Amino acid sequence: MSINQTTIEDIKTRIDIEEVISDFVSLKRKGQNLWACCPFHDEKTPSFSVSPAKGIYKCFGCGKAGDAIEFIKEVEGLNYIQAMGYLGKKYGIQIDEEEDTPEEIERQSLRESLFIVLGFAKDYFHNLLLNHTEGQSIGLSYFKERGYNQQVIKDFELGYSLDQWSGLLQEALKKGYTQQTLVAAGLAIEKEERAYDRFRGRVIFPIHNITGKVIAFGARTLKSDQGAKYINSPETEVYQKSKVLYGLTQGRNAIRQNDTCYLVEGYTDVISMHLSGVPNVVSSSGTSLTEDQIKLIKRYSNNITVLFDGDSAGIKAALRGIDMILTSGANVRVVEFPEGEDPDSYAQKLGSDEFKKFLQANHKDFITYKTQLFLKESAEDPIARAATIKEVVLSISKIPDALQRAVYIKQCSGQLEVDEYLLINELNKIQLQSSGGFAGAPPPPVTDFIPVEKPRSGLPDGVAMQERECIRLLLNYGDHKMEDGSSLHQYFFNELEEVEFKTAAYQQILELIKVELNNHGILDTARLMEQVSGAVKTEVIDLLTERYEVSSLWMDRFQIYVPKEQEMLPSVAYSSLLRLKYQVVKKLITENREELRLAELKEQQKLLQVDVALKKSRNKIANILGIIVSD
């Protein structure tokens, strides 16, 4: 698919970077920018910054940066045209497609083919459920018995597969889909040159990716003699079960709004909770919880409440997954259901209002819950009690925040009836082992170590650093007026006429700024970024992004006024230009002295005169800047 330029420009004018990125992470305002934990790498403290005014994002942790289009490309693994198609759909813009060439059609990826055939299968199953006699009498009757209404059936796109060997396969072949694509999508199984439907005589639960596309299916039998109760799609090019959460498409907005995500086990648990008015829920679909799934939840909320079936064996198995949630830095709570109940059955038994009250009244923080659970089982057994203490401290050691660890140690000391210092020693031993410490070495303190940054190689010299600062001021304040009425960029260009930038990237950006101003009269950074790519584009975004802002709350509390940079632009600009010239002259002195060292006698007198003149210029600038020069 290709999109004509007019449509692309229409999409660009409609893009709101805050709206786009909010579909994937939970943004919180701090100053002029929005912040979140980065969706591209694992982190506990938000370092992902979004500037709505400038239309850019920047992660100060992993370095990824760009505009809304670049974000969609990165987060969804799309190319440019696909990303524009995604954004066009989001903003309801009719995509005017241009006819693909045979070569372009041939280059269509396997992923696109799978998405198409999976979408067809979803519609096929959904239509059978609603309109086919077998689908209505078996599948639809089952859903209605469970209290599923038309809206929830529509929202989750539920379906039914006929009890036939190749109902879907034959229908798909009639529509032009190939058997090979159906097999690759996990919809059909090939055996001894014969193919048949994977899902037969079952109700269907489509599984969606974060953008709402169907990527797989879960299927439940309604017969006691039909093998496994649930069967699921195999992993394919578009479906890796460890990276997907059932119900996230339908529940992500509610998760963000409520700032809490309920985590359950099965498809029906999710749907029953929606029917009970609790839509901020997802399921790991019967698989063990993974780090990728936790990262998905943390895009929308840092608070996770795990709902446990009333089954002690199942609870013990689930505890291992919760330790991973603690490691991620999320806040974890637990709700345990009565014996023999699960979220699905209990929601139906209590009804909507009572079920919500139950969730509110019965949640506990995870460490407290785990302590009470293990103490109950080891009450009269000293050996088991010692193991319980180790288990609880092991979970506490997973918490990345030192203050939270200290609070839990103090709390658990009372619950476990063990001196606090013994728990701290156990915690230190665990941390030492996990960090690769030597056996017998003294334990580290319970407080966090202060991280030391590794020295970076290839740091820019003084000239490059000051060139960068001048470009930063031009990009951020180029149109601001100086005291004499001229703009900052006019002032800079006048002062830089005799200065040639030595850093290629900064010289390129400077020339683009000049062209932008000559052609349009104003500096549009969004338009400028379209003309650069790679490292240069990343550098532009770095220069446009502020990592720190002075807290207005802090200023109000201490009655301190800190002037903003734009309020001091004349002095800031003057100082930056002087510092650039100072560094340029310093570099010229160094280069001239190297020439002097290697020059023949007849050339030395001339070079000495140059050295005197350069030092005079340097000393004059240094005197204005208050810099002490040693020679």
C-alpha positions as CSV (number, residue, x, y, z in Angstrom):
1,M,0.0,0.0,0.0
2,S,1.1,3.5,-0.7
3,I,-0.5,6.8,0.4
4,N,-0.6,10.0,-1.7
5,Q,1.2,13.1,-0.4
6,T,-2.0,15.1,0.2
7,T,-3.3,12.5,2.6
8,I,0.0,12.3,4.4
9,E,0.0,16.1,4.9
10,D,-3.6,15.9,6.2
11,I,-2.6,13.2,8.7
12,K,0.4,15.2,9.9
13,T,-1.8,18.3,10.5
14,R,-4.1,16.2,12.7
15,I,-1.5,14.4,14.8
16,D,-1.5,15.1,18.5
17,I,1.6,13.4,20.0
18,E,0.1,13.2,23.5
19,E,-3.0,11.4,22.1
20,V,-0.9,9.0,20.1
21,I,1.6,8.0,22.9
22,S,-1.2,7.9,25.5
23,D,-2.5,4.8,23.7
24,F,0.6,3.0,24.8
25,V,1.9,4.5,28.0
26,S,0.4,6.4,31.0
27,L,1.7,10.0,30.7
28,K,1.8,12.3,33.7
29,R,2.4,16.0,33.5
30,K,5.4,17.5,35.2
31,G,6.0,21.1,34.3
32,Q,5.5,21.7,30.6
33,N,6.3,18.1,29.5
34,L,4.7,14.7,30.1
35,W,6.6,11.8,31.6
36,A,6.3,8.0,31.7
37,C,8.4,4.9,32.1
38,C,9.8,4.2,28.6
39,P,8.0,1.6,26.5
40,F,11.2,0.7,24.7
41,H,13.3,-0.5,27.7
42,D,12.7,-1.7,31.3
43,E,13.0,1.1,33.9
44,K,11.6,1.9,37.3
45,T,11.9,5.7,37.3
46,P,10.2,7.6,34.4
47,S,12.8,9.0,32.0
48,F,10.6,9.1,28.9
49,S,9.6,12.7,28.1
50,V,7.0,14.0,25.7
51,S,6.7,17.6,24.6
52,P,3.2,18.3,23.2
53,A,4.3,21.8,22.2
54,K,7.2,20.6,20.1
55,G,5.6,17.3,19.0
56,I,8.5,15.2,20.1
57,Y,9.5,12.5,22.6
58,K,12.8,11.6,24.1
59,C,13.9,8.9,26.5
60,F,16.9,9.9,28.6
61,G,17.5,6.3,29.6
62,C,17.8,4.5,26.2
63,G,18.1,7.5,24.0
64,K,15.2,6.8,21.6
65,A,13.6,9.9,20.3
66,G,11.4,11.2,17.5
67,D,8.0,12.4,16.6
68,A,4.6,10.7,16.7
69,I,5.2,8.9,13.4
70,E,8.6,7.6,14.6
71,F,7.0,6.4,17.9
72,I,4.4,4.3,16.0
73,K,7.1,2.9,13.8
74,E,9.2,1.9,16.8
75,V,6.4,0.6,19.1
76,E,4.5,-1.3,16.5
77,G,7.4,-2.4,14.3
78,L,5.9,-0.7,11.2
79,N,7.4,1.0,8.2
80,Y,6.6,4.6,7.4
81,I,3.6,4.0,5.1
82,Q,2.1,1.5,7.6
83,A,2.6,4.0,10.5
84,M,0.8,6.7,8.4
85,G,-2.0,4.2,7.8
86,Y,-2.3,3.5,11.5
87,L,-2.5,7.3,12.3
88,G,-4.9,7.9,9.5
89,K,-7.3,5.3,10.9
90,K,-6.9,6.7,14.4
91,Y,-7.9,10.2,13.3
92,G,-10.7,9.0,10.9
93,I,-8.9,10.2,7.8
94,Q,-9.9,8.5,4.6
95,I,-6.7,6.9,3.2
96,D,-6.4,7.6,-0.5
97,E,-4.4,4.6,-1.6
98,E,-2.3,4.7,-4.8
99,E,-2.2,1.6,-6.9
100,D,0.6,-0.7,-6.0
101,T,3.0,-2.0,-8.6
102,P,3.3,-5.8,-9.1
103,E,6.7,-5.6,-7.4
104,E,5.2,-3.8,-4.4
105,I,2.4,-6.3,-4.1
106,E,5.0,-9.1,-4.2
107,R,7.0,-7.4,-1.4
108,Q,4.0,-7.5,1.0
109,S,5.2,-9.1,4.1
110,L,4.0,-12.4,5.7
111,R,2.8,-10.4,8.7
112,E,0.3,-8.4,6.6
113,S,-1.0,-11.6,5.0
114,L,-1.5,-13.1,8.4
115,F,-3.3,-10.1,9.8
116,I,-5.7,-10.1,6.8
117,V,-6.5,-13.8,7.1
118,L,-6.9,-13.7,10.9
119,G,-9.3,-10.7,10.4
120,F,-11.3,-12.8,8.0
121,A,-11.4,-15.7,10.4
122,K,-12.6,-13.4,13.2
123,D,-15.5,-12.1,11.1
124,Y,-16.3,-15.7,9.9
125,F,-16.5,-17.0,13.5
126,H,-18.5,-14.0,14.7
127,N,-21.0,-14.2,11.9
128,L,-21.5,-17.9,12.6
129,L,-22.2,-17.2,16.2
130,L,-24.9,-14.6,15.4
131,N,-26.5,-15.9,12.2
132,H,-25.9,-19.6,11.8
133,T,-28.4,-22.1,13.3
134,E,-25.6,-24.2,15.0
135,G,-23.8,-21.1,16.2
136,Q,-27.0,-19.6,17.7
137,S,-28.2,-22.8,19.3
138,I,-24.9,-23.8,20.8
139,G,-22.5,-20.9,21.0
140,L,-24.8,-18.0,21.5
141,S,-26.9,-20.0,23.9
142,Y,-23.8,-20.7,26.0
143,F,-22.8,-17.0,26.1
144,K,-26.3,-15.9,27.1
145,E,-26.5,-18.5,29.8
146,R,-23.4,-16.9,31.3
147,G,-25.0,-13.5,31.1
148,Y,-23.1,-12.1,28.2
149,N,-25.0,-9.3,26.5
150,Q,-24.9,-8.1,22.9
151,Q,-22.4,-5.3,23.8
152,V,-19.8,-7.5,25.4
153,I,-20.1,-10.1,22.5
154,K,-19.5,-7.2,20.1
155,D,-16.7,-5.6,22.1
156,F,-14.7,-8.9,22.4
157,E,-15.8,-10.1,18.9
158,L,-16.7,-13.5,20.2
159,G,-17.5,-16.3,17.8
160,Y,-18.2,-19.9,17.1
161,S,-16.6,-22.6,14.9
162,L,-18.8,-25.2,13.3
163,D,-18.3,-28.8,14.3
164,Q,-16.9,-29.6,10.8
165,W,-13.4,-30.6,9.7
166,S,-12.8,-27.9,7.2
167,G,-15.6,-25.3,7.4
168,L,-13.3,-22.3,7.8
169,L,-10.7,-23.7,5.4
170,Q,-13.2,-24.2,2.6
171,E,-14.7,-20.8,3.1
172,A,-11.3,-19.2,3.1
173,L,-10.2,-21.0,-0.1
174,K,-13.3,-19.7,-1.8
175,K,-12.4,-16.2,-0.8
176,G,-8.9,-16.5,-2.4
177,Y,-6.8,-17.2,0.7
178,T,-4.2,-19.9,0.4
179,Q,-3.9,-23.0,2.5
180,Q,-0.3,-22.1,3.2
181,T,-1.4,-18.8,4.7
182,L,-4.1,-20.4,6.9
183,V,-1.6,-22.9,8.2
184,A,1.0,-20.1,8.9
185,A,-1.7,-18.2,10.8
186,G,-2.5,-21.2,13.0
187,L,-6.0,-21.6,11.7
188,A,-5.5,-24.9,9.9
189,I,-3.3,-27.9,10.5
190,E,-1.6,-29.8,7.7
191,K,-1.0,-33.6,8.2
192,E,0.1,-36.0,5.5
193,E,-0.9,-33.6,2.7
194,R,-4.3,-33.1,4.2
195,A,-5.5,-29.9,5.9
196,Y,-8.3,-29.3,8.4
197,D,-9.5,-26.6,10.8
198,R,-7.7,-26.3,14.1
199,F,-10.9,-25.0,15.9
200,R,-14.0,-27.2,15.5
201,G,-17.2,-27.1,17.5
202,R,-16.0,-24.5,20.0
203,V,-16.8,-21.0,21.1
204,I,-14.1,-18.6,20.0
205,F,-12.3,-15.9,21.9
206,P,-10.3,-13.7,19.5
207,I,-7.0,-12.4,21.0
208,H,-6.0,-8.8,19.9
209,N,-2.7,-7.0,19.9
210,I,-2.4,-3.5,21.4
211,T,-3.7,-1.8,18.2
212,G,-6.8,-4.0,18.1
213,K,-5.8,-6.4,15.3
214,V,-6.7,-10.0,15.8
215,I,-3.5,-12.1,16.1
216,A,-4.7,-15.4,17.5
217,F,-7.7,-17.3,19.0
218,G,-8.6,-19.2,22.1
219,A,-11.4,-21.8,21.7
220,R,-13.5,-23.5,24.4
221,T,-15.3,-26.8,23.9
222,L,-18.8,-27.2,25.2
223,K,-18.6,-31.0,25.1
224,S,-17.2,-33.3,27.8
225,D,-15.7,-35.7,25.3
226,Q,-13.9,-33.2,23.0
227,G,-10.4,-33.4,24.5
228,A,-8.8,-30.3,26.1
229,K,-11.3,-27.8,27.5
230,Y,-9.3,-24.9,25.8
231,I,-7.1,-24.9,22.8
232,N,-5.2,-21.9,21.6
233,S,-3.5,-20.7,18.4
234,P,0.2,-21.8,18.1
235,E,2.8,-19.0,18.1
236,T,3.1,-17.4,14.7
237,E,4.9,-14.5,13.0
238,V,2.3,-12.1,14.6
239,Y,1.6,-14.0,17.9
240,Q,4.0,-14.6,20.7
241,K,1.9,-15.5,23.7
242,S,4.5,-14.3,26.2
243,K,4.1,-10.7,24.8
244,V,0.2,-10.5,24.8
245,L,-2.4,-9.9,27.4
246,Y,-6.0,-10.8,26.7
247,G,-8.4,-7.9,27.3
248,L,-5.8,-5.2,27.1
249,T,-7.3,-3.7,23.9
250,Q,-10.7,-3.4,25.6
251,G,-9.4,-2.4,29.0
252,R,-6.5,-0.1,28.5
253,N,-8.4,3.1,28.8
254,A,-10.0,2.0,32.0
255,I,-6.6,0.9,33.4
256,R,-5.2,4.3,32.7
257,Q,-8.2,6.1,34.1
258,N,-8.4,4.0,37.3
259,D,-4.6,3.8,37.6
260,T,-5.0,0.1,38.5
261,C,-4.9,-3.1,36.5
262,Y,-6.6,-6.3,37.7
263,L,-4.7,-9.4,36.6
264,V,-6.7,-12.7,36.2
265,E,-6.1,-16.0,34.6
266,G,-8.7,-16.7,31.9
267,Y,-10.8,-15.2,29.1
268,T,-14.1,-15.6,30.9
269,D,-12.7,-14.0,34.0
270,V,-12.0,-10.8,32.0
271,I,-15.4,-10.7,30.3
272,S,-17.3,-11.4,33.6
273,M,-15.5,-8.5,35.2
274,H,-16.4,-6.2,32.3
275,L,-20.0,-7.2,32.9
276,S,-19.6,-6.4,36.6
277,G,-18.5,-2.9,35.8
278,V,-14.7,-3.6,36.3
279,P,-13.2,-3.1,32.8
280,N,-9.6,-2.4,34.0
281,V,-8.7,-6.1,33.8
282,V,-6.4,-8.3,31.7
283,S,-5.5,-12.0,31.6
284,S,-2.3,-13.8,30.9
285,S,-4.4,-16.4,29.2
286,G,-3.4,-19.3,31.3
287,T,0.3,-18.9,30.8
288,S,2.9,-18.0,33.4
289,L,3.3,-14.3,33.7
290,T,6.3,-12.9,31.8
291,E,8.4,-9.7,31.9
292,D,7.0,-8.6,28.6
293,Q,3.4,-8.9,29.8
294,I,4.3,-6.9,33.0
295,K,5.9,-4.2,30.7
296,L,2.6,-4.0,28.8
297,I,0.6,-3.4,31.9
298,K,3.1,-0.7,33.1
299,R,2.5,1.3,30.0
300,Y,-0.9,2.2,31.5
301,S,-0.5,1.9,35.3
302,N,2.1,1.1,37.9
303,N,-0.5,-0.5,40.2
304,I,-1.3,-4.2,39.7
305,T,-3.8,-6.2,41.7
306,V,-3.6,-10.0,41.2
307,L,-6.8,-11.9,41.6
308,F,-6.2,-15.5,43.0
309,D,-8.6,-18.4,42.6
310,G,-9.5,-20.0,45.9
311,D,-7.0,-22.8,45.2
312,S,-3.8,-23.1,47.3
313,A,-1.9,-25.0,44.7
314,G,-2.7,-22.3,42.1
315,I,-1.8,-19.5,44.5
316,K,1.7,-21.0,45.2
317,A,2.4,-21.3,41.4
318,A,1.3,-17.7,40.9
319,L,3.5,-16.3,43.6
320,R,6.6,-16.7,41.4
321,G,5.1,-14.4,38.8
322,I,4.4,-11.7,41.4
323,D,8.1,-11.6,42.3
324,M,8.7,-10.5,38.7
325,I,6.1,-7.7,39.2
326,L,7.9,-6.5,42.3
327,T,11.2,-6.5,40.4
328,S,9.7,-4.2,37.7
329,G,9.0,-1.6,40.4
330,A,5.2,-1.9,40.2
331,N,3.0,-1.8,43.3
332,V,1.4,-5.2,43.8
333,R,-1.8,-6.0,45.7
334,V,-3.6,-9.3,46.0
335,V,-7.3,-10.4,46.3
336,E,-8.0,-14.0,47.2
337,F,-11.4,-15.6,46.4
338,P,-13.2,-18.1,48.6
339,E,-12.4,-21.7,48.1
340,G,-13.8,-23.1,44.8
341,E,-14.4,-19.6,43.4
342,D,-12.7,-17.6,40.7
343,P,-13.3,-14.1,39.4
344,D,-15.8,-15.4,36.7
345,S,-17.9,-17.5,39.1
346,Y,-17.8,-15.1,42.0
347,A,-18.7,-12.1,39.8
348,Q,-21.8,-13.9,38.6
349,K,-22.7,-15.1,42.1
350,L,-22.4,-11.6,43.7
351,G,-23.6,-9.3,41.0
352,S,-22.0,-6.1,39.9
353,D,-22.2,-3.9,43.0
354,E,-21.4,-6.5,45.6
355,F,-18.5,-7.8,43.5
356,K,-16.9,-4.3,43.3
357,K,-17.3,-4.0,47.0
358,F,-15.6,-7.3,47.5
359,L,-12.6,-6.2,45.5
360,Q,-12.3,-3.0,47.5
361,A,-12.7,-4.7,50.9
362,N,-10.4,-7.6,50.3
363,H,-7.2,-6.4,48.6
364,K,-3.9,-6.6,50.5
365,D,-0.4,-5.6,49.6
366,F,1.5,-8.6,48.4
367,I,4.2,-8.8,51.0
368,T,1.6,-8.8,53.8
369,Y,-0.5,-11.4,52.0
370,K,2.5,-13.7,51.4
371,T,3.7,-13.4,55.0
372,Q,0.2,-14.3,56.4
373,L,-0.2,-17.2,53.9
374,F,3.2,-18.8,54.7
375,L,2.9,-18.2,58.4
376,K,-0.5,-20.1,58.4
377,E,1.2,-23.1,56.9
378,S,4.2,-23.1,59.1
379,A,2.7,-22.2,62.4
380,E,4.0,-25.1,64.5
381,D,7.0,-26.1,62.4
382,P,10.3,-24.2,63.2
383,I,12.0,-25.5,60.0
384,A,9.1,-24.4,57.9
385,R,8.9,-21.1,59.7
386,A,12.6,-20.4,58.9
387,A,11.9,-21.2,55.2
388,T,8.9,-18.8,55.4
389,I,11.2,-16.0,56.6
390,K,13.6,-16.6,53.7
391,E,10.7,-16.7,51.2
392,V,9.3,-13.4,52.5
393,V,12.7,-11.6,52.6
394,L,13.4,-13.0,49.1
395,S,10.3,-11.1,47.8
396,I,11.3,-8.0,49.6
397,S,14.7,-8.1,48.0
398,K,13.0,-7.9,44.6
399,I,11.7,-4.4,45.3
400,P,13.9,-1.8,43.7
401,D,13.0,1.1,46.0
402,A,15.2,1.1,49.1
403,L,12.7,3.0,51.2
404,Q,9.9,0.5,50.4
405,R,12.2,-2.4,51.3
406,A,13.0,-0.8,54.7
407,V,9.3,-0.2,55.5
408,Y,8.5,-3.9,54.6
409,I,11.4,-5.2,56.7
410,K,10.1,-3.3,59.7
411,Q,6.5,-4.4,59.2
412,C,7.4,-8.1,58.6
413,S,9.7,-8.1,61.6
414,G,6.5,-7.7,63.8
415,Q,4.5,-10.2,61.8
416,L,7.2,-12.8,61.7
417,E,8.3,-12.1,65.3
418,V,11.9,-11.9,64.2
419,D,14.4,-9.1,65.1
420,E,14.7,-6.5,62.4
421,Y,18.4,-6.8,62.2
422,L,18.2,-10.5,61.4
423,L,15.9,-9.7,58.4
424,I,18.2,-7.0,57.2
425,N,21.2,-9.5,57.4
426,E,19.2,-12.0,55.4
427,L,18.2,-9.3,52.8
428,N,21.8,-8.2,52.5
429,K,22.9,-11.8,51.9
430,I,20.3,-12.2,49.1
431,Q,21.3,-9.0,47.5
432,L,25.0,-9.9,47.7
433,Q,24.4,-13.3,46.0
434,S,22.2,-11.7,43.3
435,S,24.9,-9.1,42.5
436,G,27.6,-11.8,42.2
437,G,29.4,-11.1,45.5
438,F,32.0,-13.6,46.9
439,A,31.0,-16.1,49.5
440,G,32.1,-15.0,52.9
441,A,32.4,-11.3,51.9
442,P,30.9,-8.8,54.3
443,P,27.4,-7.9,53.4
444,P,26.6,-4.6,51.7
445,P,24.5,-2.0,53.7
446,V,20.8,-2.2,53.3
447,T,20.7,1.2,51.7
448,D,21.2,1.5,48.0
449,F,24.7,1.9,46.5
450,I,25.2,5.3,44.8
451,P,25.6,4.5,41.1
452,V,28.8,5.8,39.5
453,E,28.6,6.7,35.8
454,K,31.2,5.2,33.6
455,P,33.3,7.8,31.9
456,R,32.3,8.3,28.3
457,S,34.9,8.1,25.6
458,G,35.0,10.6,22.8
459,L,33.6,13.6,24.7
460,P,33.3,16.7,22.5
461,D,36.0,19.3,22.8
462,G,35.2,22.8,24.0
463,V,34.4,24.1,20.5
464,A,31.9,21.3,19.8
465,M,30.2,21.8,23.1
466,Q,29.7,25.6,22.5
467,E,28.6,25.0,18.9
468,R,26.0,22.6,20.4
469,E,24.9,25.3,22.9
470,C,24.4,27.9,20.1
471,I,22.3,25.5,18.0
472,R,20.2,24.6,21.1
473,L,19.4,28.3,21.7
474,L,18.6,28.8,18.0
475,L,16.3,25.8,17.9
476,N,14.4,26.7,21.1
477,Y,14.4,30.5,21.0
478,G,15.3,31.5,17.4
479,D,12.1,33.6,17.0
480,H,12.3,35.4,20.4
481,K,12.9,39.2,20.3
482,M,16.1,40.7,21.7
483,E,16.1,44.1,23.4
484,D,16.8,46.0,20.2
485,G,13.8,44.4,18.5
486,S,15.8,42.0,16.3
487,S,15.2,38.2,16.7
488,L,17.7,36.0,18.4
489,H,18.5,34.2,15.1
490,Q,19.4,37.5,13.4
491,Y,21.7,38.4,16.3
492,F,23.4,35.0,16.2
493,F,23.9,35.0,12.4
494,N,25.4,38.5,12.5
495,E,27.8,37.4,15.2
496,L,28.7,34.1,13.5
497,E,29.5,35.4,10.1
498,E,33.2,34.9,10.7
499,V,32.9,31.7,12.7
500,E,32.8,28.4,10.8
501,F,31.3,25.5,12.7
502,K,33.7,22.5,12.9
503,T,31.2,19.8,13.9
504,A,29.5,18.5,10.7
505,A,26.2,17.7,12.4
506,Y,25.9,21.2,13.9
507,Q,27.0,22.9,10.7
508,Q,24.3,20.9,8.8
509,I,21.6,21.9,11.4
510,L,22.8,25.6,11.2
511,E,22.4,25.6,7.4
512,L,18.9,24.0,7.6
513,I,17.9,26.7,10.1
514,K,19.1,29.4,7.7
515,V,17.2,27.8,4.8
516,E,14.0,27.4,6.9
517,L,14.1,31.1,7.9
518,N,14.9,32.3,4.4
519,N,12.0,30.3,2.9
520,H,9.4,30.7,5.5
521,G,10.4,33.6,7.8
522,I,9.9,31.5,10.9
523,L,11.6,28.5,12.4
524,D,9.3,25.4,12.3
525,T,11.2,22.7,14.1
526,A,8.7,20.0,13.0
527,R,9.4,20.9,9.3
528,L,13.1,21.0,10.0
529,M,13.1,17.5,11.5
530,E,11.5,16.1,8.3
531,Q,14.7,17.1,6.5
532,V,17.1,15.2,8.7
533,S,17.4,11.6,9.8
534,G,19.4,9.2,11.9
535,A,21.9,10.7,14.4
536,V,21.3,14.3,13.2
537,K,17.6,14.0,13.9
538,T,18.2,12.5,17.3
539,E,20.5,15.4,18.1
540,V,17.9,17.9,17.1
541,I,15.4,16.2,19.4
542,D,18.0,16.2,22.2
543,L,18.5,19.9,21.8
544,L,14.7,20.5,21.8
545,T,14.1,18.4,24.9
546,E,14.6,19.7,28.5
547,R,15.3,17.0,31.0
548,Y,14.8,19.1,34.1
549,E,12.4,21.8,35.1
550,V,12.3,23.8,38.4
551,S,9.3,22.7,40.4
552,S,6.7,25.4,40.8
553,L,5.6,23.7,44.1
554,W,9.2,24.0,45.4
555,M,9.4,27.7,44.4
556,D,6.0,28.4,46.1
557,R,7.0,26.6,49.2
558,F,10.2,28.4,49.7
559,Q,9.1,31.7,48.2
560,I,12.0,31.6,45.7
561,Y,11.7,32.9,42.2
562,V,14.0,31.2,39.6
563,P,14.0,33.1,36.3
564,K,13.4,31.1,33.2
565,E,16.0,30.9,30.5
566,Q,13.9,32.8,28.0
567,E,13.7,35.7,30.4
568,M,17.5,36.0,30.3
569,L,18.0,35.4,26.6
570,P,20.1,38.5,25.9
571,S,22.7,37.7,28.5
572,V,22.5,33.9,27.8
573,A,22.9,34.5,24.0
574,Y,25.8,36.9,24.5
575,S,27.6,34.6,27.0
576,S,27.1,31.6,24.6
577,L,28.6,33.4,21.6
578,L,31.5,34.7,23.7
579,R,32.2,31.1,25.0
580,L,32.1,29.8,21.5
581,K,34.6,32.4,20.3
582,Y,36.7,31.8,23.3
583,Q,36.9,28.0,22.5
584,V,37.6,28.7,18.8
585,V,40.5,31.1,19.7
586,K,41.8,28.5,22.2
587,K,41.8,25.9,19.5
588,L,43.5,28.2,17.1
589,I,46.2,28.9,19.6
590,T,46.8,25.2,20.1
591,E,47.0,24.6,16.3
592,N,49.2,27.6,15.8
593,R,51.7,26.4,18.5
594,E,51.8,23.0,16.9
595,E,52.7,24.6,13.6
596,L,55.3,26.8,15.4
597,R,56.9,23.7,16.9
598,L,57.3,22.1,13.5
599,A,58.1,25.3,11.5
600,E,61.3,26.3,10.0
601,L,63.1,29.3,11.4
602,K,62.0,31.8,8.7
603,E,58.3,30.9,9.4
604,Q,58.5,31.1,13.2
605,Q,58.5,34.9,13.5
606,K,55.2,35.1,11.6
607,L,53.7,32.4,13.7
608,L,54.8,34.0,16.9
609,Q,53.0,37.2,15.9
610,V,49.9,35.2,15.2
611,D,50.3,33.6,18.7
612,V,50.5,37.1,20.3
613,A,47.4,38.3,18.5
614,L,45.4,35.2,19.3
615,K,46.3,35.4,23.0
616,K,45.3,39.0,23.1
617,S,41.9,38.1,21.7
618,R,41.5,35.1,24.1
619,N,42.5,37.2,27.1
620,K,40.0,39.9,26.2
621,I,37.1,37.4,25.9
622,A,38.3,35.6,29.1
623,N,38.3,38.9,31.0
624,I,34.6,39.5,30.0
625,L,33.6,36.0,31.0
626,G,35.6,36.1,34.2
627,I,37.8,33.2,33.2
628,I,41.3,33.0,34.6
629,V,44.0,32.2,32.0
630,S,47.2,30.6,33.1
631,D,49.5,31.7,30.3
